[in-house]
Amino acid sequence: MLAGRIAVVTGGAQGLGEAISLRFAREGCDVVVADIRGEAAESVAARIAIETGRRARGLRVDVTREDDVRALFDTTEAEIGPVDIAIANAAILIAEPIAEADAAKWRAVIEVNLVGNFLTFKHACRVMMPRRRGCLLQVNSKSGKKGSAANSAYAASKFGGIGLVQSVALEMAPHGIRCNAVCPGNLLDSPLWTDPEHGLFAQYLRAGKVPGARTVEDVRRAYLAQVPLGRGCTYEDVCNVLVFLASDAASYMTGQAINVTGGQEMR
Ligand SMILES: NC(=O)c1ccc[n+]([C@@H]2O[C@H](COP(=O)([O-])OP(=O)(O)OC[C@H]3O[C@@H](n4cnc5c(N)ncnc54)[C@H](O)[C@@H]3O)[C@@H](O)[C@H]2O)c1
C-alpha cells in the first residue's frame, strides 16, 4: 500500500518499532530505523533489507537530543531521499506509585515520550513542508486516553502526545501534512512486558498495581481479563492501522488517535 515511499521509525531496534519497520518495508517503503541502540538498529535494518529487498538503514539517535533528531532527517534526505512518513514510536515506561515516584525518572519519561515526539515531528515538518506533503504518525497508548494507576509519568506523557498530535494536525493541514496517532492496548508478548527485570509484568507486580497479584502470571491474567475480545494486542493489529493511516485511503483523516485495544478502553 506504500510503494516507493520513505519512512523513518524511531525506537525501531526492538519490539513494536522493529515490527513497524519490517511491515512498512513489506508495504514497499525504504526504511530508516532510528534508535538509541545504534548497533541493534543497524542489525534490524540489515535483516529488513535482506527480507524485503528494500533499502533499509539503521542510525543511532537519541530522540531527546535535538542535534540527533535533526541529523536523522538530514541524513535520511541526503542519503535515502525525501521522507514521506515519520513514525514517532520510541518511548520508555517507569511505573512507580505517586507518593514514592522519583522526580528524575518522572522527567525522563516525559523527556523521551513527549519531548522526543515533539522533536521528531518538528524536524519531520521542517523537511516535509517545502514539498507540501507528508504523514506523521505517533505510537500512543490506551494510557493516552485513560489514567493508569502507579504509572502517572507514562500516562501524562501519552495524554500530552494526543495534544501534540491534534495541535500539529491543525497547524500542518494547510501544508498538506497529516498527523495521527494509534493507541494500542497491551502487547502482552512484547519485551516491554516480558523482560524479567524491567518488564511491565515485573514492574506492575513490584508497584502493587494489580491488587492481590502475587506472581507475574497473576498480573497477566488480570490484564487479559480486561479485554472484551479476549486476547492481548499483537504487532500486526497495530501495524494494520498504521499502514492504513499512512496510506492514501486515510487522506481525509488528521488529528485522530485510533484505539486498537480489543475494546479495552471501554472498560
Ligand atoms: N508494549 C506495549 O504493550 C505497548 C502498548 C501500548 C503502546 N505501546 C507503545 O509502543 C511503542 C513501542 O513500545 P515497545 O513495547 O516496542 O517498547 P520497547 O521498550 O520494546 O522498545 C522501545 C525502543 O525505543 C528505544 N528507545 C528508548 N529510548 C530512546 C531514545 N531516547 N531515543 C531513541 N530510541 C529510544 C529503545 O532502545 C527500544 O528499542 C511505545 O511508544 C509504547 O509506549 C506499547
The ligand as an ORCA input file, in Angstrom:
! r2SCAN-3c Opt
* xyz 0 1
  N       4.282     -2.929     24.528
  C       3.039     -2.492     24.812
  O       2.234     -3.190     25.442
  C       2.583     -1.136     24.336
  C       1.223     -0.803     24.499
  C       0.776      0.443     24.072
  C       1.660      1.327     23.488
  N       2.974      0.974     23.343
  C       3.865      1.946     22.735
  O       4.521      1.330     21.645
  C       5.783      1.958     21.438
  C       6.887      0.921     21.375
  O       6.861      0.179     22.582
  P       7.599     -1.226     22.723
  O       6.706     -2.102     23.509
  O       8.071     -1.713     21.407
  O       8.822     -0.778     23.664
  P      10.333     -1.327     23.738
  O      10.857     -0.884     25.055
  O      10.363     -2.791     23.430
  O      11.069     -0.571     22.556
  C      11.306      0.814     22.618
  C      12.509      1.142     21.752
  O      12.760      2.539     21.914
  C      14.157      2.743     22.071
  N      14.414      3.979     22.812
  C      14.250      4.206     24.138
  N      14.652      5.445     24.459
  C      15.066      6.033     23.297
  C      15.601      7.302     22.980
  N      15.814      8.243     23.908
  N      15.914      7.565     21.689
  C      15.727      6.618     20.731
  N      15.255      5.391     20.982
  C      14.913      5.094     22.258
  C      14.637      1.506     22.817
  O      16.050      1.315     22.659
  C      13.784      0.397     22.169
  O      14.430     -0.166     21.049
  C       5.936      2.972     22.588
  O       5.535      4.246     22.158
  C       4.976      2.446     23.627
  O       4.537      3.456     24.514
  C       3.454     -0.235     23.744
*
